[in-house]
């Protein structure tokens, strides 16, 4: 597993201590680490329910024998941005892909799930999936 770089060896004892401070147990160190990129926010109406979906994803990862790690992914609402800064909407896809790539590589996650519901955020997540293949 990619995450073994953090889970094994004396050189990464401090890293494991940080993980244990987040609730990771010694037993969890034998399981795959799975990232969950959650695009929940209270700005985009279609994203209000995504924390509930993320809770289900987290349960599914645990039930499947993995250790979930959730982080927030930014999102731009076109309905609002079209009046203020529409020029930022399309480039936000790159920012989302970068966000996921940074989190996945920096934390040596073994896999990830994207929780999304938008025509800008979903492509950003798909771009990340292609980059991380």
N, C-alpha and C positions, 0 to 999 in steps of 0.2 A: 504494500500500500504506500502511496505517496506520503501519507502522514507518518509513516514509520521513521522518517528522518527526525521527527520531533519526539517520538514515543520511545525510542531505544537509544541506549548509550549514555555514558556519563557526561558527555559534552552538552547534552540537552536537558540536564536535570533542572536548571533554572526555568527553562521553557515549560517543562511539565508542571513545575510549581505554579507558574502563571495560569496554566490550563486548569489545575486543580482549584485555584482561587475562583474560577468561574463555575465550579461545580462538577468538573470532570473527575471521575473516580479512577482508581487504579484498574478496576475491571474494564472501564471504558477504553483504556489504552490498548486493548486488544481488538477494538471495533473500528470500523471505518468512520472517519470524520466527514460529515456531509454538510456543506454550506447551504443555507437557504436565503436567497436574495429576495427580500420582501419589498415590494414597491408600494406598500400601504402609505397613504398620507391622507390628511383631511382637506386637501385642496382639490383633488380630483374626485368628483362624485362617484365614478365607477370604481374607486379604490377603497371606499369606506369599509367594505366587507372583507378586505384582504387579510386582516389580522386573524379573522375566524378561519379562513382557508389555511393560513400559515400554521395555526394551531393544529389543524388536521394533518398537515404535511409533517410537522414535528412529531406528532404521535405515530404516524406511519413510519418515519425513519427509525424511531425508537423500537417500534414493534418489529421492524425488519432487521434489527440488530445493529443499527448505526447510532452515531452520536451527532445530533443536529446542532448547528451553530447558525443563528439568525442575525442578519444585518439588514439595514435599510438601504434601498436603492432610490435615488432621486427620480422625480417625475414632474413633467411640465404639462399643465392642462392647456391644450390648444384653444379651448373655448375662452379662456381668460387671456392667454398669451397673444392671441390674434389682435387684441386691442392694444397691448402694451409692448411686448418684445417678441413678436412672432419669429424674428430672425434666430432666436435661440432654440426654438422647438426641434427642428431637424438635427442640429448639432448635439442636442442632448442625448441622442442615441449613442454617439461615440463616448460620451461621458459615462453613460450607463454601462456600456461594454467595458470601458476602462475600470470602472468601479468593481465590477465582478471579477475581472481578470486580476486586479490588484489583490482583492480579498482571497481569491482562490490560490494564487501563487504565493502570496506572503504567508499564508497560514497552512500551506501544504494539505489542503482538503483533498479527499479522495474522490469526491463528486459533488454535484450541487443540483438544486432545484430552484427554478425561478417562479415566483408568484407574481403574476402580472395581469393586467386587463386594460391595455391601451395600445393604440396604433403607433405610438412612438416608443413606449417602454418595451413592448414585446419584441420589436425588431432589434433594439439594443441588447436584449437578453439573448436573442438568436445570434447576433454578431459575437457575443461573448462565447457562446457555445461553439461556434466555428473556430474562434481563436484558441480555445482551450482543448480542442480535439487532440 
